[in-house]
């Protein structure tokens, strides 16, 4: 028995629906992404849609950080003292502000989310970057070791990373990565938050864990920006987040647990 044209059309529509849900300029809506993260075939790339998306995510981030900030101030009003934050002990010179606002977002996004697309070229390039970092001499003033590391990076690792990006530029996310993406995404986001426990020099774990909730929320938004719009969007949103945190520190004279 031959299926009717209407039956075939309905079947085609059902098969196309998951693709169509991720093929528009906005990709997967944030709310749906939070319920079940899905890695799109590729990010939208740099453009006005991406910039508008980053601004919308920044508004969400600012609202969330404002609520957490109000809660933190209320807790301080009860007499509670937050554990010492390293930002409180560092003079915010123009150079250090540049590191927080520009350097940290660039480095952290490359490490935590540069490979989050799941595309082979991005994963390979990040692995090669990790090797380059590992090759750094313990003593940067050891001129011979430093020069040797630079030669290996520039002659071998950097060309290999560029070659991997070019060779696999048209490849979609790896199948195993796409299947496991929800778990991978949340593990990376959790790791990003937990790394920021190092901002505190003392304190019990049950006290410190709530203090990295801002980084967990921000990391979620950075990750969404990365897979939907591209790595540039995650770096830009991260820089805006850190810039706002630094501005508040300069205005209030005290570091609240927000900078990521």
Secondary structure, DSSP 8 states (H G I E B T S, - for coil): ----HHHHHHHHHHHHHHHHHTTSTT-S-HHHHHHS----SS---SSHHHHHHHHHHHHHHHHHHHHHHHHHHHHHHTT-----BGGGGS---HHHHHIIIIIHHHHHHHHHHTTTT-BHHHHHHHHHHHHHHHTS-SSTT-HHHHHHHHHHIIIIIHHHHHHHHHHTTT--B-HHHHHTHHHHHHHHHHHHHHHGGGGBSS--HHHHGGGGHHHHHHHHHHHHHHHHH-HHHHHHHHHHHHHHHHHHHHHHSS--TT--
